[in-house]
Amino acid sequence: MKRILVTNDDGVHSEGVHALAAALAPLGDVTIVAPHMEASAIGHALTLRRPLRMDKLRDRVYEVDGTPTDCVNIAFTQLFHAPADLVVSGINKGWNLGDDVTYSGTVSGALEGALLGALSIAVSLERSRGAYDFGPAARAAAAIAEAVLERGLPGRTFLNLNVPSGESRGMRVTVQAKRNHLTVVDARTDPRGGSCYWIEEGQNDWEPHDRSDFQAVKDGYVSITPLQPDLTAYDAMAHVEGLKDMSEAARR
């Protein structure tokens, strides 16, 4: 049986992680290892300055007082004693599209799985003001997971799924959208007269692109974006070579 690790950043008690685990159960032995509380927008953080604890809540369900990245590392070393066959992170309450993947704990759970040698998928669902229906997203994730287990993925590649609410019109393979970022920080005064700050969601102005993940979900499709940990800007290599030559000439 395939060993499947399910994690998230909404916390071990989120309905999304359990809906995902149930949908993946026909594909292998599923174990949930997730943060004991919400760890959204924590990115690829790894806890290094304090010890971590893992508690078993029930059969194959564990909580860790850390980040999604911590959860993957502890699961691989303390429960599986090797990388899992598949890591699926989610189902997140709210999309993780475009540039926002760099902040996402959900995406980082899958990223860590890929770095450690596992097939990995991140899954996020459109934010809802009412109750979430995780069923369609869980079924989409299970369908992609089954295909990934059968056909694999290129090395150091993982998938980022974003799912519209309700039944989708199908699936699209996409690229990351680009957003015009505008930082919004609300400055306030605490009860003792000190300054404090809330970082709020910035401007949500996406650049048009027919192949983007944002456009896909807006059109009602499940977006499937292949991602990789290599952040090298290959198109900029020649330009930076020129900068290096200028710098070396200036030092002579």
Buried (B, 14 or more C-beta within 10 A) or exposed (E): EBBBBBBBBBBBBBBBBBBBBBBBBEBBBBBBBBBBEBBBBBBBBEBEEEEBEBEEEEEBBBBBBBBBBBBBBBBBEEBBEEBBBBBBBBBBBBBBBBEBBEBBBBBBBBBBBBBBEBBBBBBBBBEEEEEBBBBBBBBBBBEBBBEBBEEEBEEEBBBBBBBBBEEBEEBBEBBBBBBEEEEEEEEEEEEEEEEEEEEEEBEEEBEEBEEBBBBBBBBBBBBBBEBEEEEEEEEEEEEEEEEEEEEEEEEE
